[in-house]
Structure formats: C-alpha cells, structure tokens
C-alpha cells in the first residue's frame, strides 16, 4: 500500500521500499522487546506494546495490508523471542536493551522519511 500526499497533508512524501522495510523492522523490534518485558515484568507491563499501538495509529490507522503486515511482524517476533528467552535473566535484560537501541535507530530513520534533513 503506497500512499502519497493527500489534500489535507500535502507535504507527506511517498512511502518508499526503504520506509516499508524500516516500518516492518520497527514492528518486529517492538514485538521482541515486548516479549522480554512481559517475561520479566508480567502481562500487565504493556510498555512496548503501547509503542506499537501508537505506531499503528500514526502509520496505519486503517485496516489494510500495511497494518496487517505490521501486526504480523510484531506478533511473530513476540512469539519467537518468547520461545528464545524462557526466563528473565541478565541475558534477557541485555537483549531488551539491544532491541530498544535498535528500535530507536529505526525510528530515527523513519522520522527522516517525514522530516528529511535539508542540505546546508
């Protein structure tokens, strides 16, 4: 699903393959971090899931292939990491921190999609 600028938002650029790759990567990273957070803090901790909900509300607020793809990436990563980290230990906590750093890098790339740096 490629969306261009609408009449209400004329400055939003077209979504490129790089954008879709980064959006999928961020959804997976959030799912991975969420799995560890839940493993360590219990199901009531929805910290990373809330980030995913926020991402969906901005990037894919309507039903469609983009939203489905992002949700699938989040859920698949959650399941994979839940199976990999069966207990909350230092290794799991370090992995969550790595996922958080990676997610921040990806989010910054996505932000560049909307707010590219202009040459000085």
RACORJO-V796073 format. One record per run of one state. SS is the DSSP state (@ for helix, = for strand, . for the rest). FROM is the first residue (numbers start at 1). TO is the last residue. If there is no record, write none. Layout:
# RACORJO-V796073
SS_FROM_TO, SS_FROM_TO
This chain:
# RACORJO-V796073
._1_16, @_17_41, ._42_46, @_47_59, ._60_64, @_65_84, ._85_89, @_90_114, ._115_120
